[in-house]
Amino acid sequence: MIEPSSGSITIDGVNSADLERAKLRRGIGYVIQNAGLFPHRTVLQNIMTVPRLNGVPASRARSRALQ
C-alpha cells in the first residue's frame, strides 16, 4: 500500500499510519490481485483468503465468496 506523501488518511477516526499494515488491509476490504494471488489455489480459495485470515469460519467464507 502506498503511504501518503502529505496529510493523513483516517478510518473511523483513526490515522491509518497508526494501524498495523496487515490489519489495515484486512479491515478495509483489500482485494488480493496479480502477484498477491496464490497460483496453487482456486479462484474460490483465493477469494476466501482474507475472510479466513480474519477468523471467519470456512463454511461462511465459502458461502459469501460464492455470492
C-alpha positions in Angstrom: 0.0 0.0 0.0 1.2 3.5 -0.8 1.8 5.8 2.1 0.6 9.4 1.6 3.3 12.0 1.0 1.4 14.6 3.0 -1.7 14.8 5.1 -3.3 11.8 6.7 -5.9 9.2 5.9 -8.3 8.3 8.7 -10.6 5.3 9.0 -13.3 5.5 11.7 -11.4 8.4 13.2 -8.0 6.5 13.4 -5.0 7.6 11.4 -4.2 4.8 9.0 -0.4 5.3 9.7 -1.1 4.2 13.3 -2.5 0.8 12.3 -0.7 -2.5 11.6 -0.4 -2.9 7.8 -1.9 -6.4 7.8 -4.9 -5.4 10.0 -5.4 -2.3 7.8 -5.5 -4.3 4.6 -7.9 -6.9 6.1 -10.2 -4.3 7.6 -10.7 -2.1 4.5 -11.8 -4.8 2.2 -8.4 -5.1 0.5 -8.6 -7.4 -2.5 -5.6 -9.6 -3.4 -4.7 -9.2 -7.0 -2.0 -10.1 -9.6 1.2 -11.1 -7.8 -0.6 -11.5 -4.5 -2.7 -14.3 -5.7 -1.8 -17.9 -4.8 -1.3 -19.8 -8.1 -1.7 -23.2 -6.4 -5.2 -22.2 -5.1 -8.5 -22.0 -7.0 -10.3 -18.6 -7.5 -12.7 -19.5 -4.7 -9.8 -20.3 -2.3 -8.1 -17.0 -3.2 -11.3 -15.1 -2.6 -11.7 -16.8 0.8 -8.2 -15.9 2.0 -8.8 -12.6 3.7 -12.0 -13.6 5.5 -10.3 -16.8 6.7 -7.3 -14.7 8.0 -9.9 -12.6 9.8 -11.3 -15.7 11.6 -14.4 -16.2 9.5 -15.3 -20.0 9.5 -14.5 -21.7 6.2 -18.2 -22.5 5.5 -19.3 -18.9 6.0 -16.3 -17.6 3.9 -17.2 -20.0 1.1 -20.8 -19.0 1.2 -20.0 -15.3 1.0 -17.4 -15.9 -1.8 -20.0 -17.7 -3.9 -22.5 -14.8 -3.8 
